[in-house]
């Protein structure tokens, strides 16, 4: 149902409870919202659309606000990814004279995805568009997280329509605004969204945040998740922390184990960490915990200990996938520990070491390898790794 943000500005988004995987990859146990916003003025502007599956519902939301009155003069595309642009063709059929507004890269991608509309307007960084009582200012934020991404700032109400930035997973089931919902739940799902979708472009997020410093923001309206009207600075500060790779004291132990021997090593390390005062420990089996949640925890905590059994003389496949994502995302500011096991042919530990050499990691010794079941000596080394890691956490700034 359309929701008023101000007298003239409305949320006309939709909730998606049907999609299991965002981008066909990231789990959505609590669904996701696709947020679009309608500004009613002398000229009517729509900011973003929704996923194609919800096009008809989206049109009904818009019509409930316009009540058969004014047409849509402008469609502002902050981000052309299909979860935000999928209803464009519905809109073009309903409002054929509508002008589509975006930057040069936006319109290039628009032509690739959809039927070209009759009217388009290319905008540049910091250009404005007057609607009557409201003036829109466009802030280009390339590679956050596509090359054409931008934000739209409404100068009168000081509302920032930020696109994917500051957004998160989860449908809006109890309200639209940050003061109406269980914000702790949304913050957790927002961090998972950041680490899964945006995190690779953390440096670009920092540049975008720097561009926003001159803009007073009273309300922050992103493309996913709640609208922040009570405390927009809170989510902006969290995004700043996450994009700087700031971490909490704690350790993630991510391991792959086929028959329980590598798991025994992981559990021994975890017990040693506990014995030496580490309170926050995440023990995650890569075969049973989706990589989405593993990445989220790794981004959160300073310590990472990786362990893998050997599979066909190489890493266990799910561990190999995790390392590939971590390498691609350029995760930084972490302590790293390594352990592995093999039966008739090694490979896992050497692969873990090669991964460590490529990244910005501070490696904590010893690196441990067991043949077949871990011996008493190997388990002693596991306890030593836990002790050394706990000491490193205490002396290393977060």
Secondary structure, DSSP 8 states (H G I E B T S, - for coil): --EESSSSEEE--EEE-S-SEETTTEE-TT-EEE--EEE-SSS-EEE----GGGHHHHHHHHHHHHTT-S---EEE-S--SHHHHTTHHHHHHH-TT-EEEE-HHHHHHHHHHS---SEEEE--TT-EEE-SS-EEEEEE-TTSSSTT-EEEEETTTTEEEEETTT--SB---S-SBTTTS-HHHHHHHHHHHIIIIIGGGHHHHHHHHHHHTTS--SEEEESSS-BBSS-HHHHHHHHHHHHTT--EEEEEEEEE-SSSHHHHHHHHHHHHHHHTT---EEEEETTTS-HHHHHHHHHHEEEEEEEEEEETTEE-HHHHHHHHHHHHHT--SEEEEEEEEESSS--HHHHHHHHHHHSSEEE-S--EEEESS--HHHHHHHHHHHHHHHHHHHHS--
